[in-house]
Amino acid sequence: MEDLTDEEEVPASQSTENRVLPAPAPRREKTNEELQEELRNLQEQMKALQEQLKVTTIKQTASPARLQK
């Protein structure tokens, strides 16, 4: 029984170590190209969200008008 417990604890400690290792990666400075690409992606997301908001706003404004008629 003790052997099973020991075996179960080993992967847990390994997974903890694995979680710690990737942490330094985001800390490295991004290159100008990487930042520009990220900016472009965020701008595209923002445009898509603005379009969704516009469509939703139009639908919400149109709905009460139909109810009033």
C-alpha positions in Angstrom: 0.0 0.0 0.0 2.8 2.4 0.8 4.4 1.9 -2.6 1.2 3.0 -4.3 1.1 6.2 -2.2 4.7 6.9 -3.1 4.0 6.4 -6.8 1.0 8.7 -6.6 3.1 11.5 -5.0 5.8 11.4 -7.6 3.7 12.6 -10.6 2.2 15.3 -8.4 5.6 16.7 -7.6 6.6 16.4 -11.3 3.5 18.3 -12.4 4.3 21.0 -9.9 7.8 21.3 -11.4 6.4 21.4 -14.9 4.1 24.3 -13.9 7.1 26.2 -12.5 9.3 25.8 -15.6 7.2 27.6 -18.2 6.7 30.7 -16.0 10.0 32.4 -17.1 9.0 32.3 -20.8 6.4 35.1 -20.7 8.9 37.3 -18.8 11.2 37.5 -21.8 10.9 40.7 -23.7 8.8 40.5 -26.9 10.3 41.7 -30.1 8.9 44.6 -32.0 7.4 42.3 -34.6 5.7 40.1 -32.0 4.2 43.2 -30.4 3.0 44.5 -33.7 1.4 41.1 -34.5 -0.3 41.0 -31.1 -1.5 44.6 -31.7 -3.0 43.6 -35.1 -4.7 40.6 -33.6 -6.2 42.7 -30.8 -7.4 45.3 -33.3 -9.1 42.7 -35.4 -10.8 41.3 -32.3 -11.9 44.8 -31.3 -13.4 45.4 -34.8 -15.2 42.1 -34.7 -16.6 42.9 -31.2 -17.7 46.4 -32.3 -19.5 44.9 -35.3 -21.3 42.4 -32.9 -22.2 45.3 -30.6 -23.5 47.3 -33.5 -25.7 44.4 -34.7 -27.0 43.8 -31.1 -27.8 47.4 -30.6 -29.7 47.6 -33.9 -31.7 44.5 -33.0 -32.5 45.9 -29.5 -33.6 49.2 -30.9 -35.7 47.6 -33.6 -37.5 45.3 -31.2 -39.3 47.9 -29.1 -40.3 49.8 -32.3 -42.0 46.7 -33.6 -43.8 46.2 -30.2 -45.1 49.8 -30.3 -46.7 49.4 -33.7 
